[in-house]
Amino acid sequence: MTLRVLLVEPFHGGSHAAWAGGLAQHSRHEVVTVSLPGSFWRWRMRGASVSLATATVDLLAGQRRPDVVLASGMFDLSAWLGLTRRILGDPPIVLYLHENQLGYPLSPNQKADDEFPLANWRSMFAADEVWCNSRFQLEELLDNMPALLDRSPDESHAHMLEEVAGRCSVVPVGVEMADLPGSGERGDPSVATPLVLWNHRWEHDKNPKAVFGSLVKLAEEGVAFDVAIVGENVRVDPREMDEARQALGGRVVQFGHMPRSGYVALLGRADVVVSAAHHEYFGVSVVEAVAAGAVPVLPDGLSYPEVVPPPWHPSALYPEGGLTTRLREVLTDLQAWRARCEGLSGEMRRFDWREVVGTYDDRLEALGEGYGRTP
């Protein structure tokens, strides 16, 4: 059965855009997308429901209605559904949470507020199914939700949480890997300067300061390495990155956002991928780098113990406070750490879109076929 799937993406940039494009490319269903640019996330949470409703009306005018809606989470799904009720009909609705606002770290200039977490709650309540990209996110979300709902002055929704939680499950992100190099394509680590890759979104929650601080310390010790600082910059003043570039000087061989072809080539050269993130619900960039053969230096927490299979935890994950020590160990004996990580790159290929798209397609089809039928 081929469905018509309406994919709604309020923040079509970075990993969100890659996810939407990957599903549309690999799905056996017809996927039509309505989206907004990946910028101004606070305004997306407040206003995207209206903008996307208008775009949806325009998209579907005179066309077949969707059999299923798959909506990404950075907007108020319940408001969008109300605004599109005349054009949309009554298809089953899936909410896909790349992230949620209950567990997301506050930026330095942001005050704690329940506005956006409550938008997440309304969206979850409105959906027939809620898919989270990791077990880590799902458990954190459900752990934090009771305190949010208990803060209501009256008419608490707390008694509804159990039923909504029953609609929640884990469906991992698909990652485009068809063009990634393999781990066997790297050269001899004993004859080349190791290349360290930091390939995250340039935001405070990725904790770049800790990584660059460790690298500067190792540079002062005389440890040999080069570094590539890449990723999507959404900041006017990416101070930590500029300071790192100045402090590390000629060791910085790549700086800033790259086109896909250049980025893939860089993945083929990177020996080590490093993170010190405060927040990570999945980690597409790390999955890409490790699948391409980089030795991971990752915190023992967040989504990483879930993304990295347990046999490789000792070689891939460092304990709290252990970043500099682990980087030093890896960079001074790269050959040994590659051997410890043998087989891991192949395991990360389980997130390849060609592997996971069947889960998406089968679940969407089951929902479409069974919607509205009494058991």
Secondary structure, DSSP 8 states (H G I E B T S, - for coil): ---EEEEEEEEESHHHHHHHHHHHHH-SSEEEEEEEES--HHHHHHHHHHHHHHHHHHHHTTS---SEEEEESSS-HHHHHHHTHHHH-S--EEEEES--SSSS---TT----SHHHHHHHHHHHH-SEEEES-HHHHHHHHHHHHHHHHT-SSS--GGGHHHHHTTEEE----B--TT---GGG---TTSS--EEEEES-SSGGG-HHHHHHHHHHHHHHT---EEEEES----S--HHHHHHHHHHGGGEEEES---HHHHHHHHHH-SEEE---S--SS-HHHHHHHHTT-EEEEESSTTHHHHS-GGGHHHHEE-TT-HHHHHHHHHHSHHHHHHHTTTHHHHHGGGBHHHHHHHHHHHHHHHHHHTT---
